[in-house]
Amino acid sequence: MNVRLATFLSLVVAIAVSLLVSLGSTSLLQIPTFILLGFLLGLLVAETPAASPLQELCGLSSRHPDKVGLDIVHSEGTTDSKTAKADLDQKVFYGLQHAFLNLELTGWWFNMGLWDKGRGMRFQDACKALVRKVTCDLGIDEESHILDVGFGCGDQDVYMAQLYRPAQITGITIEPIQHHVAQELIKRTELPGTCVQLHVADASYLPQFLKETPSVFEELSSKAAPGQSHFTHVVSIDSAYHYNTRASFLQNAAQVLEPNTGRLAMADMILAKPAPTCALGRAIFNAVFGALNVPVVNMKTMEAYKQDLVDAGFVDIEIECIEDRVFSGLANYIQDQTGRLGGMVKPGVQWSFWGLHKGLLWLDRSKWLHFVVVKARNGASHHV
């Protein structure tokens, strides 16, 4: 078993034990069951050669799909394994190439979405609904200059430009590949009246970014206020919990916002229950969030979260918990989508989404995390 698979299995076991600890009412005698389930999940999800014989031994898969295909190709007289694999890929491509004609790629949206209570909502529509929820009632108009921190692949910037037609949207992301994809989207999209600039930068160093990028305020359209040197709005949708750290991001957001009138708006995640204090519980807690690329210091309860906003200089703070329309809605969509795709999805990928589906349902039922929409006004006179 390779290191990658072993690491994954260890993580699954850690998650299983953390569920046990957080649920509290579950008997300690059930720990072996949780660990066994975690091990089986690891075997199902692992898309590696080392996992394949274990899958067969445990009866989790009759034969790995690639092995079945290779057996078929071998029976036709091909003996070289690389050639056989290439032949198999060609056969699969030919058999399913019409799928390309049925795919409707309407964007590269990547947030958890705000879902209707009933099923049937499209992923892109749920993502747009979350953007509307975060940005409504902020006073965005044709003179606004929005800083979008963590813009994903640019779809939300296009959508905000179409909704509000602000003078300018400046976006930053720490992911170069997302920046590239978003740039291509902006190039082929007409956004009359809105200038969109996208940059690769760190959310925790906003003042430094502005000093190093003076063009941010030099290319404003004629609708913007002359001589503007601060943003009217800072938006962060479903990404602030990844920042290292979120508290420093809030401090810097206040510095780059217009004093007294600038508005902050975020979709974010925080703890609904205090973090474990015992050594084992804390170790598991740290391991889980570390694996999710979420700095543990960002996982705070509502009271500590509000205090970070106050310490940064924000006033008129509004925090709304909306997890009842986030976690279960995304979980149901994942289940429906994998069902629609059927056999076109590799078993490893399908089981990965199965695990995500179950994890989201558990979050919805356990009430362990809050998914919040935050709106606040900059009340301090900061200067970059």
C-alpha positions in Angstrom: 0.0 0.0 0.0 1.5 3.3 -1.0 2.1 6.3 1.2 -0.7 8.3 -0.4 -3.3 5.6 0.3 -2.0 5.0 3.8 -2.3 8.7 4.6 -5.8 8.8 3.2 -6.9 5.8 5.3 -5.3 7.4 8.4 -7.3 10.5 7.7 -10.6 8.6 7.3 -10.0 6.8 10.6 -9.3 10.2 12.3 -12.5 11.6 10.8 -14.4 8.5 12.1 -13.1 8.9 15.6 -13.7 12.7 15.5 -17.4 12.0 14.6 -17.5 9.6 17.5 -16.1 12.2 19.9 -18.3 15.0 18.7 -21.5 13.0 18.8 -20.8 12.3 22.5 -23.8 10.0 23.0 -22.2 7.2 21.0 -20.7 4.3 23.0 -16.9 3.9 23.0 -17.6 0.2 22.2 -18.6 1.4 18.7 -15.1 2.7 17.9 -14.0 -0.5 16.1 -17.1 -0.2 13.9 -16.3 3.4 13.0 -12.7 2.5 12.2 -13.8 -0.5 10.1 -16.2 1.7 8.1 -13.4 4.2 7.6 -11.1 1.5 6.3 -13.7 0.2 3.9 -14.4 3.7 2.7 -10.7 4.2 2.1 -10.6 1.1 -0.1 -13.6 2.1 -2.0 -12.4 5.6 -2.7 -8.7 4.8 -3.4 -8.1 4.9 -7.2 -4.7 3.2 -7.0 -3.2 -0.1 -8.2 -2.4 -1.0 -4.6 -6.0 -0.7 -3.6 -7.4 -2.9 -6.4 -6.4 -6.3 -5.1 -7.7 -5.3 -1.6 -11.0 -4.3 -3.2 -11.3 -7.7 -4.8 -10.2 -9.5 -1.7 -12.9 -7.7 0.4 -15.5 -8.2 -2.3 -15.9 -4.5 -2.8 -15.3 -4.7 -6.5 -15.5 -7.8 -8.7 -12.8 -6.5 -11.0 -11.2 -3.0 -11.4 -12.6 -1.5 -14.6 -9.2 -1.1 -16.2 -8.4 -4.8 -15.5 -11.6 -5.9 -17.1 -10.8 -3.8 -20.2 -7.2 -5.1 -20.4 -8.5 -8.6 -20.2 -10.8 -7.9 -23.2 -8.0 -6.3 -25.2 -5.6 -9.1 -24.3 -8.1 -11.7 -25.6 -7.9 -9.9 -29.0 -4.2 -10.6 -29.3 -2.6 -7.5 -27.8 0.1 -8.4 -25.2 1.8 -5.1 -24.4 0.1 -3.6 -21.4 0.7 0.1 -22.4 -0.7 -0.6 -25.9 -3.6 -2.5 -24.3 -4.4 0.4 -22.0 -4.3 2.9 -24.9 -6.6 0.7 -27.0 -9.0 0.4 -24.1 -9.1 4.2 -23.7 -9.8 4.6 -27.4 -12.6 2.0 -27.2 -14.2 3.8 -24.2 -13.8 7.2 -25.9 -15.5 5.9 -29.1 -18.3 4.3 -27.1 -19.1 7.5 -25.2 -17.9 10.3 -27.5 -21.5 11.4 -28.0 -21.6 12.4 -24.4 -19.8 15.6 -25.5 -22.9 16.6 -27.4 -25.0 16.3 -24.3 -22.9 18.3 -21.9 -23.9 21.9 -21.1 -21.0 23.7 -19.6 -22.4 26.9 -18.2 -19.5 27.9 -16.0 -16.9 26.8 -13.5 -18.9 27.7 -10.4 -17.3 26.6 -7.1 -19.2 27.5 -3.9 -21.6 25.4 -1.8 -24.7 27.2 -3.1 -27.9 28.3 -1.5 -30.5 25.6 -2.2 -34.3 25.6 -2.4 -36.0 23.2 0.0 -37.2 21.0 -2.8 -34.9 19.0 -5.1 -34.3 19.8 -8.7 -32.3 23.0 -8.5 -29.2 23.2 -10.7 -25.8 23.7 -9.2 -25.1 26.9 -11.1 -28.4 28.4 -10.0 -27.7 27.6 -6.3 -24.2 29.2 -6.6 -25.8 32.3 -8.1 -28.4 32.4 -5.3 -25.6 32.4 -2.7 -23.9 35.3 -4.5 -27.2 37.2 -4.5 -27.7 36.5 -0.8 -24.2 37.8 0.0 -24.3 40.9 -2.2 -27.9 42.1 -1.9 -28.7 45.3 0.1 -25.1 46.5 0.1 -25.8 49.6 -2.0 -23.8 48.4 -5.0 -24.4 50.8 -7.8 -22.7 52.2 -11.0 -20.0 54.0 -9.0 -19.0 51.0 -6.9 -15.6 49.4 -6.9 -15.8 45.9 -5.6 -12.8 43.9 -4.3 -13.7 40.2 -4.7 -11.3 38.1 -2.6 -11.2 34.4 -3.7 -13.1 34.8 -7.0 -12.8 31.2 -8.1 -12.9 30.9 -11.8 -14.5 34.3 -12.4 -18.1 33.3 -12.8 -19.2 35.2 -9.7 -17.5 38.4 -11.0 -19.3 38.1 -14.3 -22.6 37.5 -12.4 -22.1 40.6 -10.1 -21.2 42.7 -13.1 -24.4 41.7 -14.8 -26.5 42.2 -11.7 -25.2 45.5 -10.5 -23.1 47.0 -13.3 -20.5 48.5 -10.9 -17.8 50.7 -12.3 -15.1 48.1 -11.5 -14.5 44.7 -10.0 -11.0 43.8 -8.8 -10.6 40.2 -8.0 -7.7 38.3 -6.3 -7.0 34.6 -5.9 -4.1 32.6 -4.7 -4.6 30.0 -7.4 -2.8 30.7 -10.7 -4.9 28.1 -12.7 -8.1 29.7 -11.5 -6.8 33.1 -12.5 -6.0 31.8 -16.0 -9.5 30.3 -16.5 -11.2 33.4 -15.2 -9.1 35.6 -17.5 -10.3 33.6 -20.5 -13.9 33.9 -19.3 -13.6 37.7 -19.0 -12.1 38.0 -22.4 -15.0 36.3 -24.1 -17.8 38.0 -22.0 -19.2 41.4 -22.8 -19.7 43.4 -19.6 -20.7 46.9 -20.7 -19.9 49.6 -18.1 -17.8 47.4 -15.8 -14.0 47.0 -15.8 -12.9 43.7 -14.4 -9.3 43.2 -13.3 -8.1 39.9 -11.9 -4.8 39.2 -10.0 -2.9 36.5 -8.3 -2.4 37.7 -4.7 -2.7 36.6 -1.0 -5.9 37.7 0.8 -3.9 38.3 4.0 -1.7 41.0 2.4 -4.2 43.4 0.8 -2.4 46.7 1.6 0.9 45.3 0.2 -1.0 44.1 -2.9 -2.4 47.6 -3.5 1.0 49.2 -3.1 2.5 46.8 -5.6 -0.4 47.1 -8.0 -1.1 50.9 -8.5 -3.1 50.1 -11.7 -6.0 48.9 -9.5 -7.3 52.4 -9.2 -5.9 53.8 -12.5 -8.3 52.0 -14.9 -11.6 52.9 -13.3 -14.4 53.7 -15.7 -15.7 57.3 -15.9 -18.6 56.4 -13.7 -16.4 55.9 -10.6 -15.7 58.7 -8.2 -12.6 60.6 -9.2 -9.4 60.1 -7.2 -10.8 56.9 -5.5 -8.2 55.1 -3.5 -10.3 52.7 -1.4 -12.8 50.0 -2.4 -16.5 50.6 -1.8 -17.1 46.9 -1.1 -15.0 43.9 -0.1 -16.6 40.5 -0.9 -15.5 37.0 0.0 -17.8 34.2 -0.9 -17.1 30.7 0.6 -13.4 31.1 1.0 -12.5 33.2 4.0 -12.1 30.1 6.3 -9.1 29.1 4.1 -7.2 32.3 4.6 -4.1 32.3 6.7 -5.4 33.9 8.8 -9.0 35.1 8.5 -8.4 37.6 11.3 -5.5 39.3 9.4 -7.7 39.4 6.3 -10.4 41.2 8.3 -7.9 43.7 9.6 -6.6 44.4 6.1 -10.0 44.5 4.5 -10.9 47.4 6.9 -7.7 49.2 5.7 -8.6 49.0 2.0 -12.2 49.9 2.4 -13.6 53.4 2.3 -13.7 54.7 5.9 -17.1 54.8 7.5 -19.0 53.8 4.3 -17.2 50.8 2.9 -19.1 47.5 3.2 -17.8 44.0 3.9 -19.8 40.9 2.8 -18.9 37.2 3.2 -20.2 33.7 3.0 -18.2 31.8 5.6 -18.0 28.9 8.0 -17.5 28.9 11.8 -18.0 26.5 14.7 -21.4 26.0 16.1 -19.9 24.1 19.1 -16.7 24.7 21.0 -13.6 22.8 19.8 -12.6 19.8 21.8 -10.3 20.5 24.7 -8.9 17.0 25.5 -5.6 16.0 23.9 -7.0 13.3 21.7 -9.9 15.3 20.6 -7.8 18.4 19.8 -5.3 16.3 17.9 -8.1 14.8 15.7 -9.6 18.3 15.3 -6.3 19.7 14.1 -5.7 16.8 11.7 -9.1 17.0 10.1 -9.0 20.8 9.4 -5.3 20.6 8.4 -6.2 18.0 5.8 -9.0 20.3 4.5 -6.5 23.2 4.2 -8.4 25.2 6.8 -6.1 26.9 9.5 -7.4 25.7 12.8 -7.1 29.2 14.2 -10.0 30.2 11.9 -12.4 27.7 13.5 -14.0 29.9 16.1 -17.4 30.1 17.7 -19.9 32.9 16.9 -18.8 35.0 19.9 -15.1 34.9 18.9 -16.0 35.5 15.3 -17.9 38.6 16.1 -15.0 39.8 18.2 -12.6 39.5 15.3 -14.9 41.7 13.2 -15.2 44.3 16.0 -11.4 44.3 16.5 -10.9 44.9 12.8 -13.1 48.1 13.2 -16.4 46.9 11.7 -19.7 48.1 12.9 -23.4 47.3 12.1 -22.4 43.7 12.0 -25.1 41.2 10.7 -24.5 37.4 10.8 -27.1 35.1 9.5 -26.8 31.3 9.8 -28.0 29.6 6.6 -26.5 26.0 6.9 -30.0 24.5 6.7 -30.1 25.6 3.0 -26.5 24.7 2.2 -25.2 21.4 3.4 -28.2 19.1 2.7 -29.0 20.9 -0.6 -25.5 20.3 -1.9 -25.5 16.7 -0.6 -28.8 15.9 -2.4 -27.5 17.5 -5.7 -24.3 15.3 -5.5 -26.4 12.2 -5.0 -28.7 13.1 -7.9 -25.8 14.1 -10.2 -23.8 10.9 -9.7 -27.0 8.9 -10.3 -27.6 10.7 -13.6 -24.0 10.1 -14.8 -24.3 6.4 -13.9 -21.5 4.3 -15.3 -19.6 7.2 -16.9 -18.0 8.0 -13.5 -15.0 5.8 -12.4 -15.7 3.9 -9.2 -13.1 5.8 -7.2 -14.5 9.1 -8.2 -18.1 7.9 -7.6 -17.2 6.7 -4.1 -15.4 10.0 -3.4 -18.6 11.9 -4.1 -20.5 9.3 -2.0 -18.2 10.1 0.9 -18.7 13.9 0.3 -22.5 13.3 0.2 -22.5 11.5 3.5 -20.2 14.0 5.1 -22.4 16.9 4.1 -25.5 15.1 5.4 -23.7 14.5 8.7 -22.8 18.2 9.0 -26.5 19.1 8.4 -27.7 16.7 11.1 -25.0 17.2 13.7 -25.2 21.0 13.6 -21.4 21.1 14.2 -20.7 24.0 11.8 -22.5 27.2 11.0 -22.5 28.4 7.4 -23.0 32.1 7.7 -23.6 35.2 5.6 -21.9 38.2 7.1 -22.4 41.9 6.4 -20.8 44.8 8.1 -19.8 48.5 7.7 -16.3 49.8 8.0 -16.4 52.1 11.0 -12.7 53.0 11.4 -10.5 55.5 9.5 -7.9 53.2 8.1 -5.4 54.2 5.5 -3.3 52.1 3.1 
